[in-house]
Amino acid sequence: MAHTITHRGICDASAAVALDDERFIAADDESNVLRIYRYDAPTPAEQRDLSAFLATADGGEADIEGAAELAGRIWWIASHGCNKAGEPSATRRQLFATDRDGRPLGVPYRRLLDDMLAHPPLAPFDLAMAARLAPKEPGGLCIEGLAATPAGALLVGLRNPIPFGWALLLPLADPAPLLDGGRAVLGASMLLDLGGRGIRAIEWHDDTYYIAAGPPGAGDDHALYRWGGRVGDVPVRLDVPGPAGLHPESLFFDGAGTLHVLSDDGKAQPGGVKCKKLPVEQRTFRRLALTRDEWQRQSDV
């Protein structure tokens, strides 16, 4: 049966990857620390502070929002947006890799936004203007989704902007050369009809992509979808069980096929206290675990 587990240490598990049948690794958008959790324990078993690895002259947190495992590496992507005040931040404009224990590999890639702005298929979306706006403003820039593809590439999913009310996806060819200073090779962008929502997370499993979608700005209009991955495939909304007030922010599958949906609980802390005002050990987020039978039943509807 679907069940919900509460973990401690962060309020918003913004990106996560399964490590094995006992553990997963997660990032949050308020620190540069990766935390390894056991499924059966509330507190992190291990953690790695990547602040030195991700440091830029701008300082601050990287705003890590997406993660995907590819060829034994875990790739992590920052939002690439401005801060809440609309000020640009080099620290937030990074794509980087770690091993499966969270140890950094190579060097962070900090030219993805430049590559996107120079990519002709993206010209109609005016990402140069989006990059000058706060990430949750209408038309602002905010990357939150990252998925590995069967072909060994990555898919980059945007929460914002949502051109014409559709979610924007961008393929990025084999990222391995980026570790040694290579340049990103981008493909043709795709637009998905997610009911006016942007992409919060995306994951490939059993020949299908699963997407956590949500509003490009503030709001509670969240939904889960499955999508075949081909141009013309229509995303199908899933009606999965779960607790009221869950804000899906990341998702992944473990080896048994259980779907784990992690919630952004930054505004759902005990007593209504803001996450940043709580001691780290009191910060919590929820993880919804759905067995294969539960999520597959909804996928087959």
C-alpha positions in Angstrom: 0.0 0.0 0.0 1.1 3.6 -0.6 2.7 5.0 2.5 4.4 8.3 3.5 7.7 8.6 5.4 9.0 11.8 7.0 12.8 12.5 6.7 14.8 15.1 8.5 17.6 17.6 7.6 15.9 19.5 4.7 12.5 20.8 3.9 12.7 20.5 0.1 14.2 17.4 -1.4 14.5 19.1 -4.8 16.5 16.4 -6.6 17.1 12.7 -5.7 18.4 9.4 -7.2 18.0 5.8 -5.9 21.4 4.3 -4.9 20.2 0.8 -4.1 17.3 -1.0 -2.4 18.2 0.6 0.9 19.3 4.2 0.2 18.8 7.3 -1.9 20.8 10.5 -2.3 19.0 13.9 -2.2 19.8 17.6 -2.7 17.8 20.6 -1.6 17.7 24.1 -3.1 18.7 25.9 0.1 22.2 24.4 0.5 25.1 22.8 -1.4 25.0 19.6 0.7 24.1 16.2 -0.7 22.5 13.8 1.8 22.2 10.0 1.7 19.2 8.6 3.4 18.1 5.1 4.2 14.5 4.3 3.3 13.8 3.1 6.8 15.4 6.0 8.8 14.4 9.6 9.2 17.9 11.2 9.4 20.7 11.2 6.8 23.2 8.4 7.1 25.9 10.4 5.3 26.3 13.9 3.8 28.7 15.7 1.5 29.2 19.5 1.4 30.0 20.6 -2.1 30.3 24.3 -1.3 34.0 24.5 -2.2 33.4 22.5 -5.5 30.5 24.7 -6.5 31.9 28.1 -5.3 31.9 31.1 -7.6 32.7 34.7 -7.0 28.9 35.3 -6.5 28.8 33.0 -3.5 25.6 31.6 -2.1 23.8 28.3 -2.8 23.7 26.6 -6.1 19.9 26.0 -6.0 20.2 22.4 -7.1 16.9 21.3 -8.7 17.4 18.2 -10.7 19.3 14.9 -10.8 19.8 11.9 -13.1 22.0 8.9 -13.1 23.8 8.1 -16.4 26.6 5.7 -17.0 27.5 5.3 -13.3 27.6 9.0 -12.6 24.9 11.2 -11.1 24.4 14.5 -12.9 22.9 17.4 -10.9 21.6 20.7 -12.4 21.0 24.0 -10.7 18.1 26.3 -11.6 20.1 28.5 -13.9 17.8 31.4 -12.8 18.3 34.6 -10.9 17.7 34.9 -7.2 14.4 36.0 -5.8 15.4 39.6 -6.3 16.0 39.1 -10.0 19.8 39.3 -9.6 21.9 36.9 -11.8 24.1 34.3 -9.9 26.9 32.3 -11.5 26.5 29.8 -8.6 23.0 29.0 -9.8 24.2 28.3 -13.4 25.9 25.0 -13.0 25.6 21.4 -14.3 27.9 19.0 -12.5 28.5 15.3 -11.8 29.3 13.2 -8.8 29.9 9.5 -8.2 27.2 7.5 -6.5 28.6 8.4 -3.1 28.2 12.1 -3.8 31.9 12.8 -4.5 32.4 15.5 -7.2 33.8 14.5 -10.6 35.7 16.7 -13.1 34.7 20.4 -13.1 31.2 22.0 -13.0 29.9 23.1 -16.4 28.9 26.8 -16.2 28.1 27.6 -19.9 24.8 25.9 -20.4 22.8 29.1 -20.3 25.1 30.6 -22.9 24.6 27.5 -25.0 20.8 27.7 -24.7 20.8 31.4 -25.7 22.9 30.6 -28.8 20.7 27.6 -29.8 18.5 28.6 -32.7 15.6 26.3 -31.8 15.2 28.1 -28.5 15.2 31.6 -30.0 11.3 31.9 -30.1 11.2 31.5 -26.3 13.3 34.6 -25.6 15.3 32.9 -22.8 17.6 36.0 -22.7 14.7 38.0 -21.2 13.7 35.0 -19.0 17.2 34.9 -17.5 16.8 38.5 -16.3 13.6 37.8 -14.3 13.1 36.2 -10.9 12.6 32.5 -11.5 8.9 32.4 -10.3 7.9 35.6 -12.1 5.8 35.1 -15.3 8.2 34.2 -18.0 11.2 33.8 -15.6 13.8 31.1 -16.1 13.9 28.1 -13.8 15.3 24.6 -14.7 14.0 21.9 -12.4 13.9 18.6 -14.3 16.7 16.3 -15.4 16.4 12.8 -16.8 18.7 10.3 -18.5 17.6 9.0 -21.8 18.0 5.4 -23.2 20.3 6.9 -25.8 22.8 8.1 -23.2 21.8 11.8 -23.3 20.0 14.0 -20.8 16.7 15.8 -20.9 16.5 19.2 -19.3 13.0 20.2 -18.1 12.0 23.8 -17.4 9.5 24.8 -14.6 9.5 28.3 -16.1 8.9 29.7 -18.7 5.9 27.7 -20.1 5.7 29.0 -23.7 2.0 29.1 -24.9 1.2 27.4 -21.6 3.2 24.3 -22.5 6.2 22.8 -20.6 9.6 23.0 -22.3 12.1 20.1 -22.6 15.6 20.3 -24.1 17.8 17.3 -25.0 21.5 17.5 -24.1 23.8 15.0 -25.9 26.2 12.7 -23.9 27.4 15.1 -21.1 30.6 13.2 -20.3 32.9 15.6 -22.3 31.6 18.5 -20.1 33.7 17.0 -17.2 36.9 17.9 -19.0 35.9 21.3 -20.4 33.9 20.2 -23.5 30.9 22.2 -24.8 27.3 21.1 -24.5 25.6 19.8 -27.7 21.8 20.6 -27.6 19.0 19.0 -29.6 15.6 20.1 -30.8 13.4 21.4 -28.0 10.0 19.8 -27.3 6.8 21.2 -25.8 4.5 19.2 -23.6 0.9 19.9 -22.6 0.8 19.5 -18.9 -2.2 21.6 -18.3 -0.4 24.9 -17.9 2.1 23.4 -15.5 5.9 23.3 -15.8 8.3 20.4 -15.1 9.4 19.9 -11.5 11.0 16.5 -12.1 11.2 13.9 -14.8 12.4 10.2 -14.7 12.8 7.4 -17.3 11.5 4.0 -16.2 10.1 1.0 -18.0 10.2 2.7 -21.5 8.3 5.7 -20.2 9.0 9.1 -18.7 7.3 10.0 -15.5 6.9 13.7 -14.8 6.1 15.7 -11.6 4.4 18.9 -12.9 3.5 22.1 -11.0 2.8 25.8 -11.5 5.6 27.9 -12.9 5.3 30.2 -10.0 3.6 29.9 -6.6 0.6 27.6 -6.1 -0.6 24.2 -5.3 -1.7 22.8 -8.7 0.5 19.7 -8.8 0.1 16.6 -10.9 1.9 13.5 -12.1 2.1 12.4 -15.7 3.5 9.6 -17.9 4.8 10.4 -21.4 6.1 8.1 -24.1 9.1 10.3 -25.0 8.4 10.7 -28.7 7.3 13.8 -30.6 3.5 13.6 -30.8 3.2 11.4 -27.7 0.5 13.0 -25.4 1.3 13.1 -21.7 -1.3 11.2 -19.6 -2.2 12.4 -16.1 -2.0 9.8 -13.3 -4.4 9.7 -10.4 -2.2 8.2 -7.8 -3.0 7.9 -4.0 -1.2 10.2 -1.7 -1.7 12.6 1.3 -3.4 15.9 1.0 -1.0 18.8 0.7 1.8 16.9 -1.0 3.9 19.1 -3.3 5.8 16.8 -5.7 9.3 18.2 -6.3 11.3 15.2 -7.2 10.7 11.5 -8.0 12.7 8.3 -8.7 12.2 4.6 -8.9 14.1 2.0 -6.8 15.2 -1.4 -8.0 11.9 -3.0 -7.0 9.9 -0.6 -9.2 8.6 1.4 -6.3 7.9 5.0 -7.2 9.1 7.5 -4.7 7.7 11.1 -4.8 9.4 13.7 -2.6 7.6 16.7 -1.4 8.6 20.4 -1.2 7.5 20.9 2.4 9.1 24.3 2.9 5.8 25.8 3.7 4.4 22.8 5.6 6.7 22.8 8.7 5.3 22.1 12.2 3.7 25.3 13.6 4.0 27.0 10.3 7.6 28.1 11.0 9.6 29.0 7.9 12.2 26.3 7.0 15.2 28.6 7.2 14.3 29.6 10.8 14.3 26.0 12.0 17.4 24.1 13.2 18.6 21.7 10.5 17.7 18.7 12.7 14.0 19.9 12.9 13.5 20.4 9.1 11.4 17.7 7.5 10.1 16.6 4.1 7.8 13.8 3.1 8.4 10.9 0.8 5.5 9.1 -0.8 6.2 5.5 -1.8 4.0 3.8 -4.3 4.3 0.1 -5.1 4.6 -1.0 -8.8 1.0 -2.2 -8.6 -0.3 1.2 -7.4 1.4 3.4 -10.0 1.2 0.9 -12.8 -2.6 0.5 -12.3 -3.0 4.2 -12.8 -0.6 4.2 -15.8 -2.8 1.6 -17.5 -6.0 3.5 -17.1 
